Amino acid sequence: GEKIDWVRLKFSYPNPTADDWVGVFSPANF
């Protein structure tokens, strides 16, 4: 579930910007 989605995002954005990381690690996503 969650972990697979995170990995999928990581591969979708191999070079994430600061804003992308903020979105990924946003408390709302957990």
Secondary structure, DSSP 8 states (H G I E B T S, - for coil): -HHHHHHHHHHH-SS--HHHHHHHT-GGG-
